[in-house]
Amino acid sequence: MAGQVRKVEEKGVFSAEQVASLVRVAKGEWKGLIIGRYYTGARIGDLSNLKWDAVDLERKAILLVQGKTKRPLEVPIHPEFERWLNQTPTVMDLREKLRGGMARVLLPLCSAPD
């Protein structure tokens, strides 16, 4: 109807219990995406396109360039996310490749195609 305003439902946030339930059933990169999203507050798109060269495990920080605003933001790596990063089967291979200058996507199965 013309002139009628549609009410938009407010988005809720997941509770810690809901996130824990998701993490328990998630596998591989999806688990990393859920943990990373919860502990960084990053948008899903920003996190799914995050490259390994933006992750500094020694400093325990991630440099995110926000897709919506294009602004860089340094975010600390929470111990739970760090634990997942260090358990990722390819982390050692990727660290070696990064030394050679490769900037691989952290979560390739979750990322948008180029």
C-alpha positions in Angstrom: 0.0 0.0 0.0 1.3 3.5 -0.8 2.3 5.6 2.1 2.3 2.7 4.5 5.5 2.2 6.6 6.7 -1.3 7.0 8.0 -2.2 10.5 11.4 -3.8 10.3 12.3 -6.4 12.9 15.4 -5.7 15.0 18.2 -8.2 14.6 19.2 -10.1 17.7 22.6 -11.2 18.8 23.6 -14.8 19.6 24.1 -15.6 23.2 27.4 -17.2 24.4 25.5 -20.5 24.8 24.1 -20.3 21.2 27.6 -19.6 19.8 29.0 -22.6 21.9 26.3 -24.8 20.4 27.2 -23.7 16.8 31.0 -24.2 17.5 30.3 -27.8 18.8 28.6 -28.8 15.5 30.7 -26.8 13.1 33.6 -28.3 11.2 36.8 -26.9 9.7 36.7 -23.4 8.3 33.1 -22.9 9.4 34.1 -23.4 13.0 36.9 -20.8 12.5 34.4 -18.4 10.9 32.0 -18.7 13.8 34.8 -18.3 16.4 36.5 -15.5 14.6 33.2 -13.6 14.1 32.3 -14.0 17.7 35.6 -12.8 19.1 36.5 -10.1 16.6 33.1 -8.6 15.8 34.1 -8.5 12.2 31.5 -8.7 9.5 31.2 -12.1 7.9 32.3 -10.9 4.5 35.4 -9.1 6.0 36.4 -12.2 7.9 35.7 -14.7 5.1 38.0 -12.7 2.8 40.7 -12.1 5.4 44.2 -13.0 4.2 46.9 -14.7 6.2 49.2 -11.7 5.8 46.8 -9.7 7.9 47.2 -12.1 10.8 50.1 -11.5 13.1 50.3 -14.5 15.5 53.3 -13.2 17.2 51.6 -9.9 18.1 48.3 -11.6 18.5 46.6 -9.1 16.3 44.6 -9.0 13.0 44.5 -6.0 10.6 41.0 -5.9 9.2 40.1 -3.6 6.4 36.4 -3.1 6.7 34.6 -3.7 3.5 31.8 -1.3 4.3 33.9 1.6 5.4 37.3 0.7 3.8 38.9 1.7 7.1 41.7 -0.4 8.6 41.1 -1.7 12.1 43.6 -3.7 14.3 41.8 -6.3 16.4 43.4 -8.5 19.1 43.3 -12.2 18.6 41.2 -13.8 21.3 42.9 -17.0 22.8 40.0 -19.2 21.5 40.5 -17.9 18.0 44.3 -18.2 18.3 43.8 -21.8 19.4 41.7 -22.5 16.3 44.3 -20.8 14.0 47.1 -22.8 15.5 45.2 -26.1 15.1 44.3 -25.3 11.4 46.1 -28.1 9.4 47.4 -25.7 6.8 48.7 -23.1 9.2 52.3 -24.2 9.1 52.3 -24.5 5.2 50.7 -21.1 4.9 53.3 -19.6 7.3 56.0 -20.9 5.0 54.3 -19.6 1.9 53.8 -16.2 3.5 57.6 -16.0 4.0 57.7 -16.2 0.2 55.2 -13.4 -0.1 52.0 -15.3 -0.7 48.8 -13.7 0.7 46.4 -16.6 0.9 42.8 -16.3 2.2 42.5 -17.6 5.7 39.1 -19.3 5.1 39.1 -20.2 1.4 35.9 -22.4 1.6 34.0 -19.5 3.2 35.4 -16.7 1.0 33.7 -15.0 -2.0 35.2 -15.7 -5.4 37.5 -13.0 -6.8 
